[in-house]
């Protein structure tokens, strides 16, 4: 056994893992350390901000890592917990469970002699699934959960029942702080602790011996051929700490990393029930992965220093603009407040002048009345004069003088008998009601930008044009106008997403976007603006436009039969089938002669080329409605002036006797209809069950789907195809072939009660002429 080092204060040898210094560090450490300190001195000085404790605002001393990943000094943490009312047991540095990196000098001798658990002990621990660990009291039914207010994130973090005893010390941060202190210290060299006076500057440190050495002393106290020769040197330091992290629960070196808990664990923690089912990896794998990520991020930052410098210049310019704008805002507010004060002062002077004028007028009237009453006193004024006039004995002279005097005495007598002051002494009419003004002044604040508008998806839709509707949240500041932005999302663009198109200064809460591209997907958003500036954008709304240009037409009930059972609205965009006596008579004929009554109404526009689209809404309570298209000639041939009955041997689907349907060559049908009844859509087998007028394919031949709010019909004249769509989601329902050898008209058939409403066009369509069967109409 090698002899120990000379007695050093607090030197307790402990077994520590090897450091990452290369073997040549022993001989090259002095020059390499001095060069590194000189090279990093400037960069180290710039990171002092990262090394300050958020509590004491000084360099970290024994920093602890909180669960929120922030650091705090151990002494500061104990002080904060003391202020929160927790006992000192939550973070007493003199107890062993305080931290896995407790210094050997503070370690309990009893705990220092603890031995590792044996293999059979581990087996029993695995089989039982439970156990105790140092720091936990047996039988603790209600352990106290320690909450720590983190000064960095301003949130409460849970430390568990062990408090600060369950936290790791941030040894890496301690080493960085120590290197920083050494880099910024001037003349604060660390001296050798073993030299005779005067000591030389230390060049090495030994964690095992807990001392600093010069080169000669290190060789002297670590002779070759002894166990101490295996001690690895470190940089000279005044504070020694363990080289590795120890588990706060089991006092074992951590060897794994729990990804689920994001915490370092030892071998005993790994087998405990606490980490059962967690994803645990070796600490080397976590080290390599995290180091790779950190290196990659740091490389990216260092490789974009020009960008960083540009952004710094931009931020500095923003700071200057902020200072100037802040000063301007102060001056504007001060000027406005001075203006309010001037208005109030002017108003105050006006009101006081009005009160003064009213007061002077009342005082004048009261003074005259007072003077008049004083003249009624005995021996003074009017009374004295009257007494002297009564002494006159010359009758003519008396009458001449007493006539006017009598009128004055009479008025004085009446005033005396009906006395009341000439005016009121109250000034209640001069009181001010400033409640509203005080409320306005109290609520006087800075104007806020409008909040993000909310787009009304129920009223926003795309048809011939896009109609966008929105509203502001209830407590949002008002907006003077709005900006509407839109762009297509279904067009691939190699340079990135398509640029937003903008409509500026939109008044009101709706907008019309004209001429959208058919069969496209548009994304739209809105933001408001007032004197304070532009607010946030609304959430993006995606709209599908119709797959073809919209066809505008009106309903024309002059074609077909039984027009008395059809009621067309004045605007010719809605039709209703009225079940009444004629329908009952038709039903009677249906029982006796197997006849069927069909009411039809056509559109007043015929399509002869291209692709067209229109939409309508069918009343869910309709008994049986067929929506579709057909050849104009076939529709006129079958329904113009035809009787109410149809032979069972005659099918309007083909326009001729049904016996010809057995031909080997199948021609496209002249009609294509979608059958709707009782809130359902009947989809025929193979996509053809809904093509006929009579719909002889029963429900067993196809399936039904719910009726959407609106139905869309898309006609491709060149291809001879017609598609039925859900006009809300543009989901395809049915596609049928169609004979397009002539003009094709929209058609609507009714059997029983029903109603159809054409979708109103968003924009104002131009007036145009269309011709059906030789009749000219204005559209």
Secondary structure, DSSP 8 states (H G I E B T S, - for coil): -----S--TT---------S--TTHHHHHHHHHHHHHHHHHHHHHTTGGGGB-TTT-SB-SSEEE-TTS-EEEHHHHHHHHHHTT--GGGS-TTSGGGBTT--GGGS-HHHHT-----HHHHHHHHHH-----TT--TT-SS---EEEEETTTTEEEEEETTGGGGB-B-HHHHHHHHHHHHHH-SS---B-SSS-SS--B--EEETTTTEEE-HHHHHHHS-TTSGGGG--EE---SS---SS-B-TTT--B--EEETTTTEEE-HHHHHSGGGTT--EEEHHHHHHHHHHHHHHHHHHHHHTHHHHHHHHHHHHHHHHHHHHHHHHHHHHHHHHHHHHHHHHHHHHHHHHHHHHHHHHHHHHHHHHHHHHHHTTSTTSHHHHHHHHHHT---HHHHHHHHHHHHHHHHHHHHHHHT---SS-S--GGG----HHHHHHHHT----------EE-TTT-EESSSEEEEEE--TT----SEEEEEEEESSS--TTSS---EEEEEE-SSEEEE-S--TT-EEEEEEEEEETTEE------EEEE--SS-B----EETTSSS-GGGEEE-TTSSEEEE--SHHHHHHHHHHHHH-----EEEEEEEEE-SSEEEEEEEE-TT-S-EEEEEEEHHHHHHHHTT--S---TTEETTTTEEGGGGG-SS----SEEEEEEETTEEEE-GGG-TTSSSS--S-GGGSEEEE--SSEEEEEETTTTEEEEEETTT--EEEEEE---SS-EEEEEEESSSEEEEE---SS-----EEEETTEEEE-
